[in-house]
Amino acid sequence: MEYNIKLNKLKENASKVIVGKGSALELMITALLSEGHILLEDVPGLGKTLMAKALAKSIGGSFRRIQFTPDLLPADVTGFSLYDQKACEFVFHPGPILCNVLLADEINRTIPRTQASLLESMGEFQVTVDGKTIPLPSPFFVIATQNPIEMDGTFPLPEAQLDRFLMRIDLGYPTQREEVLILRRFQEEDPLVDLGEVLSPEEICELQEKRKHVTVSDSIREYISALVAATRSHPKVHFGVSPRGSLGIMRASQSLALIRGRDYVLPDDIKELAGPVLRHRIILKHDERTRGATQQAVLQEVLKTVPVPIPD
């Protein structure tokens, strides 16, 4: 398929900078095609910001970065209006959110009020300032990074904010071999500087439209529904996956199929994406958390108990 050739080229281009994170890059491209957003979480220094920049440069368009700090205000994200005495009117000064790719760096280092300023934009692809609603450019893609909540100076993202992210990805440490390659690649120069654009924003929008036509059979839809229902009825779960999560994993599975050269979704696509798409949407009961229960363990139980459909 012509489309998966373009997408593989996108992945290969970003891999000129990133070492050993092919699966994470594929998930990020999957989210982009699904018109979703990504939350990258791990300890500092593992390349979260570098990965976001590499993908942003590869798809071109306008790119903005916000370094989230405790004193950041919502207007610093969305923009604000100032009164122009010469024109005798208020003039809107757009914030960095009006772009194609937004890097929200260390998003959990700012206060919840500022975190919430992204909710409308991530969910509805628009921003409202002083009663005026402004549509965002297409495509609009948020790549947020955060440090583990156990670290000092962090504010946990509220559940409503987490649910806006299509995927939550943990990067993990590189292997020893990968670290040697990192040292070699960055010894003399930064490969990000010379990284070029391989797909335009218009091509990304075209691929997003193509994704919508990837076939999802009735059995696949029933499988997604059964998985989600199982999270809601699990004895260790306080709140299960929302309908936004159901839509998210369906769209993500269509994107993954397109990346891999198929025009139909397989049950294996759903199982592969269940972790990054559904795990962060499961809210465990407080007493279960104190006993050591995890969202990942609950999700694995659900995947084992729900029957996998036979492909049509």
C-alpha positions, 0 to 999 in steps of 0.5 A: 500500500502506498500509505504504509510506505509513506508512514514507514518513511516517517518512522525511519526519518525520526529513527535517525535521531531516536535509538531503540524506540521503534515501538514507541515511535510507531505508537506515536504515529498511530496516535497522530493518524487517529487524531489523538494525543500522546502522554510520554511518561518516564524519569528525566533524561530518557529522550521524551522531549527529543522524540517529540521534536524528531516526530514534529520536524518529520511532519513539518507544519507549525511547531510550538513548545511550552515548558510547563512550570508552577507559575504558568497561567492558562493565558500563557497557553491559550492566548489573551486579548489586550485593549489597543488604544489606537484601534479602540478595540481588543486585539487577540494575541494567540498563544502557542496552542495555535499550531500543528504540533504542540510539545507540552513539556513536563506537563505535570510541573504546572498547577491543575488550573493551567493543565485544564486549559488544554482540555477544550483544545485536546477534545474539540480542536478549538480554543475559547478566549474571552468568549470567542471560539477559534478553530485550531489548525489541522492536524493538531497533535499534542505530545505531552511529557511528564515525570513520574508523580513520585518526583518532587514538584509534580502535580498529578494530572486529573482523570479528566485530563488523562482521559483526553490522551489517546495513549500513555507510553512509558519509554524505559531505559535503553539496552547497553547496546542501544546506549552505545549507539546513542553515544556514537550518534551524538558524539560529534553533532546533534542529528536533530539539527539536520532532520528534514520533513518527509510528510506535509501537514496536508498529507497527514490530513489525507492519511487521517481520512484514509484511516477512517475507511479501514474496515472494522468488522462487527466481531471486532466492535463487539470485542472492544465493547466486551473488553471495556465492559469487563473493566467496568465490572471488575471487582478491583476497579472503581471506574472503568474505561469510558466510551472515549476509550472505546472510540480511541482503541477502535481508531487506533487499531485502524491506524495501526492496520494502515501502518502495517499495510492492511485495510482491516483490523485484526483482534491482535491489533486490539490486544497490542493497543490495549495497554497504551490506550486503556490502562490509564483510563482505569481507576482502581479502588483505593483499598486495592491500590494500597494492596498493590493492585495495578492497572496493568495487572487488571487489564491483563486479567481482562484480556485473558478472560474476554474471548478473542473473536475469530476474524471474519 
